[in-house]
Amino acid sequence: MRSPARRQLRMARTMEPLAKKIFKGVLVAELFGIFGAYFLFTKMNTSQDFRQTMSKKFPFILEVYYKSIEQSGMYGIREQDQEKWLNSKS
């Protein structure tokens, strides 16, 4: 008869590969998230047209962008965007 300690040790060994796969999956997902956020911020920071597209499709993301740049001390981008977009409608 096997002891409970041996059974637990065997179970722990079989769980190790699964835990490693889960950890790697989480790590890859986080890296994609970081690079995606960086790409999105860079694109919004360099293109007023892209910001206009974001204002129509995902206004909450654009609001986060405006708040983050205002937190860093850069003001006036929101106002410039709104002025240009209002003038382009006319």
N, C-alpha and C positions, 0 to 999 in steps of 0.2 A: 504494500500500500504506500502511496506517495504522501509525503507530508504537505501540509498547506503552504508552507514556505516555498517548497520547490515548485508547486503549481503556480504560485504568484510570480515567482521569478521567471518561469517559462512564459507566462502571460505577458509580463512586462517586456520580455525580449521580442515577442511577436507584435507588441504595440509600438515598438521603437520605429520601424519603417513607416508606419502610418503617421505617427507624430511628426517625423521628419518631412513627409510629403505635405502634411497640413501646414507646417511651419514654412516650408518653401513656397507653398501656394499663397499664404498670407503675405510673405515678404515680396513676392512678385506683384501681387495686387497693390501693395502699398507703393512700390516703385512706379508702377503704371500711374497711380494716383498723383504722385509727386510730379512726375514728368508731364502728365496731362495738365495739372494746375499751372505749372511753369509755362507750358506752351500757350495755354489759354490767356494767362496774364500778359505774356509777351505780345501776343497777337492783339489783345485789347489795348495795350499800352502804345502800340505803334500804328494802329489803324482806326481812324474815326469811323470809317464805313463799317468796319467789323463791329464796333461798339453800337452803331445804329441797328445792325442786324440783331445783336444781342438784346438791345432794348425792346425789339419786337417779339423775339422768341423766348428769351430768358431774362426778363427784367430784374429778377432777384439776384442773378449772378452779376449783372452790371452794377447793381446797387452795392454789392460786396466790393467790387472793384473800386468804385468811387470812394467808398468809406476807407478802404485800405490806403489809397493814395492820399486822401485827405489826412489820415492818421500820420502819414510820413511827412506831412508839411507841404504837399503840393496842392494848391487850390486853384480853382478856375476851370478845370477841364470839364466838369459837369456843365457849367454855364456855357462854355464855348460850344459843346456838343448840342445843347438845347437850342442855342441861338442859330447854329448852322442848320439844324433840322427844321426849325420853324421857318427860316428863310427859304429853304429848299422846297417847302410845301407851297409857298406863294407863287 
